[in-house]
Amino acid sequence: MHKLGKLNTVEIDPAVVNTNIDLEDYTNIALFGTDERDSEPDSIRSDTMIIASLDNKNKKIRLVSVYRDTFLKQGDGTYDKANAAYALGGPEAAVEQINRNLDLNVSKYASVNFGILSQVIDGLGGIDVELTSDEVEAINELSGEAYYYSGKEYQELVVQDGVQTLDGSQSVGFARIRSLEGGDFKRTERQRIIIEKIIEKAKNTNIFTLNKLVDKVLPQVTTNFSAKEILEMATQLLKYDMGDMAGFPFEAETPDVEAIPGYYGSYVVPANLEWNVSELHKLLFPREEYIPSNEVVSISNDILYLTGIDRQPETDINAEQDAGSEAESQGYEYE
């Protein structure tokens, strides 16, 4: 209880659009990673958005990253990149955006700055990650800034394929790679790998090390979880295993920067949002029946009208998981 007093608690009351969904056996949490730097304004976008779904019956944790450039409906009725909501209205607007566009019932969130990642991984003694030589080169290039902010001496990795132990700054570099094939789609996959590695390492770390980490980490976390709720989860979470992980949308188009009338920039446009949301529910909640809400159907139609992208996906994420799907071939991966 003393430790949890270090948390920054900010209450939110996000709206839930689809009140017909029954997700009683699941705890759904929105995780936001921000990239605040000294020179940036207070209004920051959430560069990382992950839906963490805890399957409390089967003791599974499933993670789905929402690509930050995803073309979604905002609270004022306009359409913009998914990461714009956090800048415009903080975590409440960002959670409402998730609920509105993805038919979810998220009410809990946690926001952290990317700098916390380096501290956590250094505190755990690093994480072992399998890398390509291209990824190693990118890490060496991108980790310099993280070393600068951490105050630690720059360390260069050996450029080769295979498993290497990454320290905190190198892990931040790994999490930021977008220049290689797959762009932001592979970047979010790398971020989910890091989370998985942290969980694995933490499960086998002694209580004294974890205690030191808690002192560093909690003051940098903003959440609306109560101390009681966190304590209840903490007693159970070591029994959970990692389940499916994916990036959303599963099927999408990335039109040219001027291809959408009235918009300029890089967007990830869901190829039929209604289909993508249905597949999302299959992945996160495999035991539950799901019918898209009128709101999601309307948003899906709006996106088609605004962008002209009307490709009808025919793949089934669950059916294609072993064989590999069209989504994977285009970089819209799940693990």
C-alpha positions, 0 to 999 in steps of 0.5 A: 500500500505504501508503494502504490502511494507513489502512483499518479492517479488520474480518474477518467470516465470513458463512454462505452458505445456497445453496451450489449457485449458481455465480457465479464470474464475479461479485464481489458486495459488500455496501455499508452506509451508516450514519447515526451521530451524536454523540447516538446509541448504538453500535448503529446500523442500516444506513440504506442497504444496496446489493448491488454486483455486478461482472460481471467478464466483461462489465465491468459494475457492477450495483447493487441497494438493499435497502429498509431496512424490508423484512420479512426473516428474522433470524439468530435465526429472527425477522422484522424490518426489514432494517436491524435486522441490522446493529444486532444483529450488525454487518456479519457479521449483515447480510451473512448476512441478505442471503445467507439471504434473497436466495440470494447468496454475499456474503462481502465488505463495506464500511461507511461513515458518511453524512458521508463522502459530503459529503467525497467530493463536495466533493473532486470539485468537486460533482456535476451532478444533474437535479432537480425543484423539489420535490426542490430545496426538500427539499434546502434543508431537509435539507442544513442538518444536513450543513452543520453537521457539515461546518463549512461555510457553508449554501448554498441552491439556486435552486428550479427544475426542471433540472440543478444542481451539488450540493456535498457537503452538498446531496448528503447532503440529496438522498440523505435525501429521503423526504417526497416521492412514492415515499418510501424507494423513491425515496430509494434511487434517489437514492442510486444516482444519487449513486453513479453520478455519483461514479463518472463524476466520479472517472473524469475527475478527476486523480490529485492530487485522487484522492490527497487524497480517499483520505487523507480517505476510507479512515480512515472505511471499515470493510471485510474486503477485503485490500490485495491484493484492493483493488489488484487491483480498482483496476487494473480498475474504471476499465474497468467501466461502470454497468449495471442498477440497482434497488430490492429487493423489486421487488413489495411491499406496505406494510401499515398500521402495525398490519396484521401481527399481533404487529408495529407499524410501517412494513414493506415486505413482499415480495409472494412473496419467492421470485418477487422473489429469482428476479427479482433473480438475473435482473437481477444474473446474466443468464447464470446459471440459478437455482433458489431454495433450500429456505431461500428457499422456506421464508422466502417461505412464512413471510412469507405466513403471518405477514403474510397477503400472498399477491399473486402477481406476474405481471410479468417485470422483464426483459420489462417493462423498456422498457414499464414495469411494475406495480412502477414504477407503485407506486414500486418502480423500477429504472433 
